[in-house]
Amino acid sequence: MKKHFIILAALLLFASVGLFANRSGLSIRLFDNSEIEVHFNNQKFYNSNRYTISNIHSGNHHLRVYQIRQNRNGRIHRTLFFSRSIFIPNSTFVEALIDRNRNLIVLSERPSGNYGHNNGTHYGNNHGNNYGGNYGNYNRPMGDYEFSMLKSTLASQSFDSRKLSLAKSALSHNQIVSRQALELVELMNFESNKLSLAKFAYESTIDKGNYFMVNNAFSFSSSIDELNRYIYGR
């Protein structure tokens, strides 16, 4: 009898481990890192600037995000910023943000076994979005593998003109995030070509609120000023 009980307990343990091994996770924040209140299905999470939710079943879930603001008088304003059904793939940790236009942007995906209960870490992009799932019309940047191949291709070119042409061709058919734009612009040797690519890449960048980081690629403040004028004029 005792032996049977031990076997049954072991089976239940393995079943529970297998169940949670297939769970997914979600990290969510707003484009400006402002304070938010998150409602995930029927569960409410109180104020912070980012939430990491673990042990999520794959499938469709309802996500509602409120932006929390405090005025000069100390009064709290709670504004519904996003309310929509989202899809979470199986065994995947999804890092996402909601942009200023209230669109959900998937920044990265990775196997759920590799993330921790973390409120501030960027997890990097997946290798070609191999984890499946249908995000509908959500914007998704180029995966790390494809982006690495693009960078290698550009770096192998001897002339800036060829690098610029290849980069523009790739960006015409792919979306990126600001940190990727910075890395591409830094591959250019001449300031004028850096500026040309920075302007072109802006149109393919999905987290435009973070595009200020591309300024780090320039040697002259005049280039930064010209890029900012271009962006403001869009």
Secondary structure, 3 states (H helix, E strand, C coil): CHHHHHHHHHHHHHHHHHHHHCCEEEEEEECCCCCEEEEECCEEEEEECEEEEEEECCEEEEEEEEEEEECCCCCEEEEEEEEEEEEECCCEEEEEEECCCCCEEEEEEEEHHHCCCCCCCCCCCCCCCCCCCCCCCCECCCCHHHHHHHHHHHHCCCCHHHHHHHHHHHHCCCCECHHHHHHHHCCCCCHHHHHHHHHHHHCCECCHHHHHHHHHHCCCHHHHHHHHHHHHCC
